[in-house]
Amino acid sequence: MANTYGKVSGTFQEADEVYAKVSGTWQEVDEVYGKVSGDWKLVFSAFEATSIATLSSGSGTFSVPAQANAIHIQAAVGGGGGGVAGASYDKAGGESAGAGGGSGGFISDKIFSVTGGETLTYAIGSSGTAGNQTSNFGQPVNATGGGTTTLSGSSTGSLFSLTGGGGSSGTGGGVQGPLRTNTAGTAGSASISGTAITSGNFRDTDGTSKAVTTNTSGPDGTFNSSGNGAVGGNNGNCGGDNCRINGSTGAASYDGNIAGGAGGSSSGSGTNGSAGTRGSGGGGGAAQVSGGGRTSGANGGSGEIRYRFLKVN
């Protein structure tokens, strides 16, 4: 398809929008055809939404297409916090479950105004790491929190900052007691700085014009959604020497729509907690499995940004 030019103040300039008067009203044209050597050929096509791209780690930059004026954030979240191991004791009168990590602040189907051609800079929040005690009942056990996910533009400035969920911990315990204090990972937060677009139409990848409010494909299933993460689970301590207790679940992300890591099981020989995904918290370990002992906690889920570009009219 050839580039299309029009004369503006005596100078030819490339067109990124074309309008025609229909029944007395100017309306944007989707496509323009011209006859070339006797055949009609497409010489102009209005900007269509790009396909979804995913950023799942690290940091870097990317550019806004010249014809776009908006970025659709289908999903973005800070990293999930890690979970800690359970704890079993010799003569403390109970056992301890590992607490779960918190989840990161999130965005689901939010559209921000951007400037065509500008550079966007991103950072993806890393996953929080698990906290697992040493063989000699080393205390305290502390998991780390997830990292912060950010996006900003060279012209538009900061669009958002999504802090990660906190890591869980277990403090104050000893082999002969007392039972430790278990603390769940804290919720991450969402700080929105960019200009949100909540009305207007765009041309989707199938070539049809749609309202921006139809964008509900993100994890929350709701247009223009964002919010804080959630606190991890905390099963605490069970009463009675050699009682069994399962590990705590990691916090779900995206307003409860992406499950956190499962807590470890104390049944039989036991299982470790499982890792979070997409900004959810890692699960905590169990205590007093067959033969004594405990199981390990797990890492949280990494942050992410899933996006595409639009031209909103």
VENUR-V409552 format. One record per residue. RES is the residue in one small letter. PHI is phi in whole degrees, -180 to 180 (999 if undefined). OMEGA is omega in degrees with one decimal (999 if undefined). Layout:
<<RES,PHI,OMEGA> <RES,PHI,OMEGA>>
//
This chain:
<<m,999,180.0> <a,-78,172.6> <n,-70,-177.9> <t,-113,-177.0> <y,-124,173.5> <g,-135,-178.1> <k,-87,178.9> <v,-122,-178.6> <s,53,175.8> <g,84,-178.8> <t,-121,176.8> <f,-74,178.3> <q,-131,-180.0> <e,-68,-178.1> <a,-90,171.0> <d,-112,173.6> <e,-143,176.8> <v,-131,-179.6> <y,-123,175.4> <a,-138,-178.9> <k,-87,179.9> <v,-120,-178.9> <s,53,176.3> <g,83,-178.9> <t,-122,177.8> <w,-74,179.0> <q,-131,179.5> <e,-70,-179.1> <v,-93,177.9> <d,-76,-177.7> <e,-141,175.5> <v,-125,179.2> <y,-115,175.0> <g,-133,-179.5> <k,-86,-179.4> <v,-121,-179.0> <s,53,176.3> <g,87,180.0> <d,-115,175.9> <w,-78,-179.8> <k,-130,178.1> <l,-71,-179.4> <v,-115,177.2> <f,-153,175.5> <s,-136,178.9> <a,-64,-175.6> <f,-66,175.1> <e,-104,178.2> <a,-55,176.3> <t,-79,176.5> <s,-76,-179.3> <i,-69,173.8> <a,-113,-176.8> <t,-122,172.6> <l,-113,-173.2> <s,-122,177.5> <s,-166,171.9> <g,75,-179.8> <s,-146,-179.3> <g,168,-178.4> <t,-137,170.5> <f,-153,-172.0> <s,-110,174.0> <v,-81,175.3> <p,-56,-174.1> <a,-58,-176.5> <q,-88,-177.6> <a,-82,175.2> <n,-133,-177.7> <a,-152,173.2> <i,-121,178.4> <h,-93,175.4> <i,-89,179.2> <q,-66,179.8> <a,-159,172.9> <a,-154,-176.8> <v,-157,171.8> <g,-75,-179.4> <g,-68,178.4> <g,-86,179.2> <g,-78,179.7> <g,-81,174.9> <g,-103,-178.6> <v,-111,179.2> <a,-71,169.3> <g,-74,178.4> <a,-141,174.4> <s,-115,-171.6> <y,-124,176.0> <d,-82,-174.9> <k,-143,-177.9> <a,-104,-179.9> <g,77,178.9> <g,174,178.4> <e,-139,-174.6> <s,-122,172.2> <a,-85,172.6> <g,-74,178.4> <a,-78,-178.3> <g,-91,177.7> <g,-78,176.9> <g,-83,179.2> <s,-105,-175.8> <g,-84,171.2> <g,-61,-169.5> <f,-140,168.9> <i,-134,175.2> <s,-138,178.1> <d,54,174.5> <k,-115,-177.8> <i,-115,-179.1> <f,-115,174.2> <s,-74,174.5> <v,-134,-179.4> <t,-109,179.0> <g,-55,178.5> <g,89,-178.0> <e,-75,179.3> <t,-97,175.9> <l,-105,-179.4> <t,-116,-176.0> <y,-127,168.9> <a,-143,-178.6> <i,-104,-179.5> <g,-66,179.4> <s,-76,177.6> <s,-76,173.3> <g,-73,-177.5> <t,-92,-179.4> <a,-68,174.4> <g,-117,-175.5> <n,-125,-173.9> <q,-67,179.2> <t,-82,-175.8> <s,-66,179.6> <n,-99,177.8> <f,62,-179.9> <g,-58,-179.7> <q,-134,-2.2> <p,-79,170.9> <v,-108,-176.5> <n,-134,170.5> <a,-85,178.7> <t,-95,177.9> <g,-81,175.7> <g,-76,-179.6> <g,-84,-176.8> <t,-93,176.8> <t,-102,-176.3> <t,-134,173.2> <l,-147,179.0> <s,-146,-178.5> <g,-116,179.9> <s,-66,177.8> <s,-106,-174.0> <t,-89,-179.6> <g,80,-176.3> <s,-65,175.0> <l,-98,178.2> <f,-164,174.5> <s,-140,-176.3> <l,-119,-177.1> <t,-75,-178.3> <g,-79,174.8> <g,-73,-179.5> <g,-78,173.9> <g,-82,179.6> <s,-86,-178.2> <s,-152,171.6> <g,-138,-173.3> <t,-131,168.7> <g,86,-177.7> <g,-89,175.8> <g,-150,-176.5> <v,-55,179.9> <q,-93,-176.5> <g,104,-0.6> <p,-73,172.6> <l,-65,-176.9> <r,-76,173.3> <t,-95,-177.9> <n,-105,-177.8> <t,-128,-179.8> <a,-74,175.0> <g,-67,-176.6> <t,-81,179.3> <a,-80,170.9> <g,-75,-176.4> <s,-125,178.6> <a,-114,176.1> <s,-118,-176.0> <i,-105,-178.9> <s,-113,-177.0> <g,-74,177.6> <t,-84,-178.6> <a,-81,175.0> <i,-101,-175.3> <t,-119,177.1> <s,-148,-178.7> <g,116,-177.8> <n,-126,176.8> <f,-143,177.3> <r,-96,-175.7> <d,-82,-176.6> <t,-64,177.6> <d,-88,176.8> <g,87,-179.1> <t,-95,176.8> <s,-84,-178.2> <k,-135,173.7> <a,-74,179.8> <v,-61,-178.6> <t,-69,177.2> <t,-79,179.4> <n,-79,-178.8> <t,-135,-175.8> <s,-87,-178.5> <g,-73,-174.9> <p,-60,-177.5> <d,-82,179.4> <g,69,-176.9> <t,-132,178.1> <f,-67,172.9> <n,61,-177.3> <s,-106,173.2> <s,-160,179.7> <g,174,-179.7> <n,-78,174.0> <g,-77,-177.5> <a,-132,178.4> <v,-81,178.4> <g,-69,177.9> <g,-74,179.6> <n,-148,179.5> <n,-79,174.3> <g,70,-177.2> <n,-119,171.4> <c,-100,-176.3> <g,-98,179.1> <g,102,-179.3> <d,-61,-179.7> <n,69,171.3> <c,-67,178.7> <r,-103,178.8> <i,-146,179.0> <n,-78,175.0> <g,-69,-177.0> <s,-90,179.0> <t,-77,171.0> <g,-75,-178.4> <a,-68,174.2> <a,-71,177.5> <s,-107,179.0> <y,53,174.4> <d,58,177.0> <g,86,-174.6> <n,-90,174.9> <i,-117,-173.3> <a,-64,172.2> <g,-78,177.3> <g,-63,-179.5> <a,-73,173.4> <g,-71,178.1> <g,-65,179.2> <s,-95,176.0> <s,-95,-178.3> <s,-72,177.7> <g,59,179.7> <s,-80,172.9> <g,83,174.8> <t,-134,175.9> <n,-75,169.4> <g,-64,179.1> <s,-107,-175.5> <a,-74,173.0> <g,-77,175.5> <t,-135,173.0> <r,47,174.2> <g,84,177.6> <s,-86,-175.4> <g,-82,175.8> <g,-79,179.8> <g,-79,178.3> <g,-89,-179.7> <g,-85,179.8> <a,-96,179.1> <a,-138,178.5> <q,62,174.0> <v,-82,-177.9> <s,-55,-177.4> <g,84,-178.3> <g,84,177.1> <g,98,-174.0> <r,-143,176.0> <t,-117,-170.6> <s,-87,169.3> <g,-84,-173.4> <a,-132,177.8> <n,-71,171.1> <g,-79,178.4> <g,-88,177.9> <s,-66,173.2> <g,-74,-178.5> <e,-166,165.9> <i,-137,174.5> <r,-118,-169.1> <y,-145,168.1> <r,-152,179.9> <f,-104,179.2> <l,-132,164.2> <k,-119,-176.1> <v,-99,178.8> <n,-110,999>>
//
